[in-house]
Amino acid sequence: KKLKEIGKSPSKLDLDAIDKISSMGADITLVIPPFHSSFRKQMNELFKKFNLKYKILNYMDLIKTNEDNYFYNISHLNSRGLKILEKKLNEDINQLLKK
């Protein structure tokens, strides 16, 4: 599996948009998806650079065992991996809504 280059930082425009939506009273929750272990360290470094002030659902380490069976490539889940993420995300969103 070949590692593809990604941006070094999030788009400032995206963060500005999130801040603007938040300033309008929206409750923001950011989701960090699972990443293959060959890509996880690079992504951890990227996300550490953020100074985020929003709730985060971090699924970066959701799939660790037999991970090649759950990823299409190093940054995208296949249908099996998606089912795992979908179930966990659904559970976590329901918990957030109960609060």
Backbone hydrogen bonds, N-H to C=O, Kabsch-Sander energy under -0.5 kcal/mol:
donor,donor_aa,acceptor,acceptor_aa,energy
15,L,11,S,-1.9
16,D,12,K,-2.8
17,A,13,L,-2.4
18,I,14,D,-2.3
19,D,15,L,-2.5
20,K,16,D,-2.4
21,I,17,A,-2.5
22,S,18,I,-2.5
23,S,19,D,-2.4
24,M,20,K,-0.8
24,M,21,I,-0.8
25,G,22,S,-2.1
26,A,21,I,-1.5
28,I,26,A,-0.8
30,L,55,K,-3.0
32,I,57,L,-2.8
35,F,60,M,-1.6
36,H,74,I,-2.0
39,F,36,H,-2.3
40,R,36,H,-1.5
41,K,37,S,-0.7
43,M,39,F,-1.9
44,N,40,R,-2.9
45,E,41,K,-2.1
46,L,42,Q,-1.7
47,F,43,M,-2.7
48,K,44,N,-1.9
49,K,45,E,-0.8
49,K,46,L,-0.9
50,F,47,F,-1.0
55,K,28,I,-1.3
57,L,30,L,-3.2
58,N,56,I,-0.8
59,Y,32,I,-2.9
59,Y,57,L,-0.8
62,L,59,Y,-2.0
64,K,62,L,-0.6
67,E,64,K,-0.8
69,N,66,N,-2.2
70,Y,67,E,-2.0
71,F,67,E,-0.8
72,Y,76,H,-2.5
73,N,76,H,-1.6
76,H,73,N,-0.7
78,N,70,Y,-2.1
82,L,78,N,-2.6
83,K,79,S,-1.6
84,I,80,R,-1.4
85,L,81,G,-2.4
86,E,82,L,-3.2
87,K,83,K,-2.0
88,K,84,I,-2.1
89,L,85,L,-3.2
90,N,86,E,-2.2
91,E,87,K,-2.1
92,D,88,K,-2.6
93,I,89,L,-2.7
94,N,90,N,-2.2
95,Q,91,E,-1.9
96,L,92,D,-2.3
97,L,93,I,-2.3
98,K,94,N,-1.2
99,K,95,Q,-0.8
99,K,96,L,-0.7
